[in-house]
């Protein structure tokens, strides 16, 4: 068999026996690593096992990605996969700890572009799958990611006036709490409860797996003309910013940082910190993508 075949087999075995992160994280990691195996073979490298990776191989991949003009975020995700792989063989030192050492540029988080979207009851009426419809409603009212809105088991998550999101439902396995604060949120909860009853199920039919329901979600939203549903998360963040500060965020044409007074800057920071926690982001600067700066 070819070296490429052996390398891919080693990746499949590695990801099979190391299930770190959510199902989606595992699937994306495996897909990206297998793609890298293809690229290494195209570059003339005959590596038979992922643990044989050396700095020259990593450098080749990074230079190729830079030439392909991939975004810094895409490249850094791939670097995370490579570091994860080598860590399983105690070979962390193969890759420099800093991405800057490989000339990988920083992510660009700051933007004042409004990427929010809204969905009306008319839009929702075009969704014939009830589970998908409820997922969209939860995304709109709680700022959930698509995966979270499908995997959430509402009867487990709802404790008093809090939605307690388990790590297994969330990106990178980070659990978090979102408080229920608006009448529309309680209405959304009641709608979901009406669908699932007293069961502990997610918004996935009993005869389907998550990946199958995610495909159903994509198909139904596309047919209904609902594109970039992640924009519902942007809209949630912008609403929370307005409510917490009393003014619109920069992405909605509100105050820029250099236009704020001292007290406004303090309130802006507090609001951004709270919203970041509600959205499940660790770094405050990421909120600039949602609310501008």
Phi, psi and omega per residue, in radians:
X1 nan 2.779 -3.096
X2 -1.334 2.797 3.085
X3 -1.095 -0.667 3.129
X4 -1.060 -0.744 3.122
X5 -1.074 -0.769 3.141
X6 -1.128 -0.695 3.130
X7 -1.104 -0.783 3.126
X8 -1.115 -0.683 3.121
X9 -1.079 -0.713 3.131
X10 -1.128 -0.615 3.110
X11 -1.188 -0.751 3.129
X12 -1.070 -0.752 3.133
X13 -1.176 -0.698 -3.140
X14 -1.083 -0.822 -3.111
X15 -1.273 -0.475 3.108
X16 -1.171 -0.655 -3.046
X17 -1.737 0.028 3.100
X18 -2.331 1.564 -3.015
X19 -1.689 1.071 3.120
X20 -1.391 2.397 3.090
X21 1.510 -3.106 -3.122
X22 -1.240 2.964 3.110
X23 -1.001 -0.752 -3.116
X24 -1.154 -0.729 3.109
X25 -1.041 -0.774 3.129
X26 -1.091 -0.774 -3.115
X27 -1.136 -0.753 3.133
X28 -1.141 -0.707 3.132
X29 -1.070 -0.823 -3.133
X30 -1.070 -0.785 -3.129
X31 -1.078 -0.772 -3.126
X32 -1.156 -0.720 -3.136
X33 -1.140 -0.693 3.105
X34 -1.148 -0.622 3.079
X35 -1.142 -0.684 3.095
X36 -1.113 -0.629 3.095
X37 -1.062 -0.718 3.085
X38 -1.063 -0.765 -3.090
X39 -1.190 -0.644 3.099
X40 -1.136 -0.689 3.101
X41 -1.128 -0.708 3.103
X42 -1.100 -0.520 3.133
X43 -1.421 -0.013 3.090
X44 1.577 0.143 -3.128
X45 -1.537 2.231 -3.124
X46 -1.864 1.402 -3.138
X47 -1.789 2.287 -3.081
X48 -1.696 -0.215 -3.101
X49 -2.629 2.515 -3.095
X50 -1.047 -0.511 -3.111
X51 -1.274 -0.145 3.112
X52 -1.489 -0.005 3.124
X53 -1.019 2.343 3.078
X54 -2.113 2.990 -3.107
X55 -1.006 -0.675 -3.117
X56 -1.084 -0.574 3.115
X57 -1.220 -0.753 3.116
X58 -1.094 -0.770 -3.139
X59 -1.076 -0.700 3.098
X60 -1.053 -0.812 -3.113
X61 -1.091 -0.814 -3.109
X62 -1.086 -0.788 3.130
X63 -1.069 -0.682 3.108
X64 -1.107 -0.773 -3.125
X65 -1.155 -0.635 3.105
X66 -1.160 -0.688 3.103
X67 -1.155 -0.561 3.105
X68 -1.364 -0.071 3.117
X69 1.044 0.689 3.033
X70 -1.204 2.667 -3.130
X71 -1.208 2.669 3.091
X72 -0.952 -0.656 -3.137
X73 -1.099 -0.738 3.126
X74 -1.116 -0.772 -3.139
X75 -1.118 -0.737 -3.112
X76 -1.177 -0.577 3.049
X77 -1.097 -0.714 3.127
X78 -1.189 -0.645 3.089
X79 -1.135 -0.654 3.088
X80 -1.055 -0.713 3.120
X81 -1.126 -0.746 -3.142
X82 -1.130 -0.768 3.125
X83 -1.101 -0.716 3.111
X84 -1.031 -0.794 -3.105
X85 -1.075 -0.855 -3.090
X86 -1.207 -0.491 3.125
X87 -1.124 -0.460 -3.140
X88 -1.235 -0.263 3.114
X89 -2.035 0.309 -3.136
X90 0.967 0.714 -3.136
X91 -2.086 0.653 -3.103
X92 -1.015 -0.498 -3.043
X93 -1.258 -0.165 -3.132
X94 -1.110 -0.641 -3.098
X95 -1.895 2.265 3.086
X96 -0.962 2.513 -3.116
X97 -1.132 -0.519 -3.114
X98 -1.725 2.256 3.067
X99 -1.146 -0.470 3.138
X100 -1.066 -0.514 3.130
X101 -1.143 -0.307 3.121
X102 -1.849 0.223 3.135
X103 1.102 0.497 3.077
X104 -1.499 2.114 -3.100
X105 -1.214 2.818 3.115
X106 -1.257 2.668 3.019
X107 -1.108 2.623 3.079
X108 -1.879 1.786 -3.085
X109 -1.626 -0.462 -2.981
X110 -1.394 2.201 3.075
X111 -2.732 2.541 3.053
X112 -1.903 0.341 3.098
X113 -1.419 2.349 3.129
X114 -1.488 1.926 -3.126
X115 -1.857 0.241 -3.128
X116 -1.303 2.667 3.004
X117 -2.324 2.837 3.050
X118 -2.173 2.637 3.012
X119 -2.210 2.374 -3.126
X120 -1.714 3.020 3.066
X121 -1.116 -0.547 3.077
X122 -1.109 -0.706 3.089
X123 -1.107 -0.778 -3.109
X124 -1.153 -0.534 -3.127
X125 -1.148 -0.325 3.127
X126 -1.410 -0.203 3.137
X127 -1.564 1.958 -3.084
X128 -1.518 -0.336 3.081
X129 -1.468 2.030 -3.053
X130 -1.115 -0.615 3.133
X131 -1.148 -0.736 3.106
X132 -1.108 -0.725 -3.139
X133 -1.053 -0.773 -3.138
X134 -1.170 -0.625 3.094
X135 -1.067 -0.755 3.127
X136 -1.108 -0.698 3.134
X137 -1.122 -0.714 3.110
X138 -1.184 -0.616 3.066
X139 -1.107 -0.741 -3.111
X140 -1.172 -0.758 -3.001
X141 -1.537 -0.399 -3.075
X142 -2.154 0.012 3.124
X143 1.191 0.496 -3.116
X144 -1.308 2.655 2.955
X145 -1.268 2.850 3.138
X146 -0.997 -0.849 -3.103
X147 -1.039 -0.750 3.140
X148 -1.111 -0.680 -3.088
X149 -1.251 -0.309 3.096
X150 -1.617 -0.713 -3.044
X151 -1.439 -0.366 -3.038
X152 -0.991 2.346 3.031
X153 -1.855 1.658 -2.917
X154 -1.018 -0.716 -3.091
X155 -1.180 -0.349 3.026
X156 -1.534 -0.646 -3.032
X157 -1.258 -0.637 -3.038
X158 -1.364 1.977 3.081
X159 -2.242 1.868 -3.071
X160 1.110 -2.126 3.123
X161 -1.876 0.584 -3.140
X162 -2.274 2.495 2.913
X163 -1.732 1.999 -3.139
X164 -1.747 1.787 -3.057
X165 -1.499 2.135 -3.129
X166 -1.281 2.644 3.137
X167 -1.043 -0.570 -3.118
X168 -1.197 -0.249 3.093
X169 -1.657 -0.278 -2.899
X170 -1.912 2.791 3.109
X171 -1.067 2.371 3.132
X172 1.022 0.314 3.080
X173 1.188 0.388 -3.103
X174 -1.635 1.931 3.095
X175 -1.267 2.782 3.088
X176 -2.833 2.963 3.134
X177 -2.119 2.330 3.043
X178 -2.112 2.117 -3.132
X179 -1.328 2.525 3.057
X180 -1.552 1.990 -2.985
X181 -2.209 -0.204 -3.051
X182 -2.140 2.607 3.088
X183 -0.976 -0.641 -3.130
X184 -1.110 -0.546 3.116
X185 -1.223 -0.728 3.095
X186 -1.138 -0.643 3.087
X187 -1.101 -0.711 3.112
X188 -1.086 -0.747 3.123
X189 -1.050 -0.754 3.134
X190 -1.128 -0.649 3.114
X191 -1.122 -0.743 3.133
X192 -1.167 -0.741 3.134
X193 -1.070 -0.619 3.121
X194 -1.103 -0.577 -3.139
X195 -1.372 -0.804 -3.015
X196 -1.616 -0.212 -3.127
X197 1.129 -2.410 -3.123
X198 -1.671 0.100 -3.108
X199 -1.227 2.832 3.118
X200 -1.739 0.347 -3.031
X201 -1.363 2.799 3.024
X202 -1.444 -3.090 3.095
X203 -1.495 0.938 3.123
X204 -2.346 2.183 3.106
X205 -1.002 2.652 -3.071
X206 -1.054 -0.463 -3.080
X207 -1.618 0.181 -3.112
X208 -2.190 2.720 2.980
X209 -1.690 2.922 -3.120
X210 -0.967 -0.819 -3.080
X211 -1.078 -0.575 3.125
X212 -1.243 -0.698 3.124
X213 -1.230 -0.577 3.086
X214 -1.120 -0.680 3.074
X215 -1.123 -0.731 3.083
X216 -1.048 -0.756 3.112
X217 -1.010 -0.866 -3.108
X218 -1.060 -0.771 -3.101
X219 -1.135 -0.779 -3.096
X220 -1.201 -0.744 3.140
X221 -1.166 -0.648 3.121
X222 -1.124 -0.794 -3.139
X223 -1.138 -0.523 -3.124
X224 -1.461 -0.040 -3.141
X225 1.357 0.336 3.105
X226 -1.710 1.781 -3.091
X227 -1.927 2.637 3.120
X228 0.941 0.933 -3.118
X229 -1.075 -0.239 3.039
X230 -1.045 -0.367 3.097
X231 -1.095 -0.348 3.058
X232 -1.158 -0.581 3.099
X233 -1.195 -0.658 3.068
X234 -1.104 -0.771 -3.127
X235 -1.088 -0.692 3.109
X236 -1.079 -0.818 -3.125
X237 -1.066 -0.706 -3.120
X238 -1.205 -0.637 3.078
X239 -1.139 -0.762 -3.141
X240 -1.116 -0.683 3.123
X241 -1.085 -0.780 3.124
X242 -1.042 -0.793 -3.098
X243 -1.192 -0.623 -3.080
X244 -1.396 -0.523 -3.072
X245 -1.838 -0.545 -3.078
X246 1.663 0.000 3.074
X247 -2.442 2.817 -3.131
X248 -1.210 2.622 3.085
X249 -1.329 2.928 -3.084
X250 -1.062 -0.608 -3.133
X251 -1.148 -0.363 3.113
X252 -1.803 0.302 3.116
X253 1.537 0.218 -3.120
X254 -1.448 -2.859 -3.067
X255 -1.128 2.386 2.957
X256 -1.485 2.816 -3.090
X257 -1.012 -0.694 -3.097
X258 -1.320 -0.044 3.095
X259 -1.780 -0.064 -3.067
X260 -1.582 2.639 2.996
X261 -1.447 3.076 -3.087
X262 -1.031 -0.823 -3.121
X263 -1.161 -0.634 3.124
X264 -1.165 -0.666 3.116
X265 -1.105 -0.701 3.113
X266 -1.118 -0.776 -3.130
X267 -1.172 -0.670 3.095
X268 -1.016 -0.774 -3.117
X269 -1.146 -0.751 3.129
X270 -1.089 -0.774 -3.125
X271 -1.103 -0.781 -3.119
X272 -1.116 -0.667 3.123
X273 -1.115 -0.780 -3.128
X274 -1.135 -0.782 -3.126
X275 -1.151 -0.678 3.093
X276 -1.010 -0.739 3.130
X277 -1.165 -0.696 3.138
X278 -1.142 -0.594 -3.124
X279 -1.462 -0.242 3.126
X280 1.519 0.466 3.093
X281 -1.793 2.415 -3.139
X282 -1.471 -0.599 -3.060
X283 -1.727 2.224 -3.067
X284 -1.097 -0.584 -3.056
X285 -1.148 -0.370 3.141
X286 -1.125 -0.468 -3.111
X287 -1.125 -0.325 3.099
X288 -1.062 -0.501 3.103
X289 -1.132 -0.601 -3.090
X290 -1.508 -0.765 -2.978
X291 -1.964 -0.081 -3.090
X292 1.400 -3.077 -3.110
X293 -2.580 nan nan
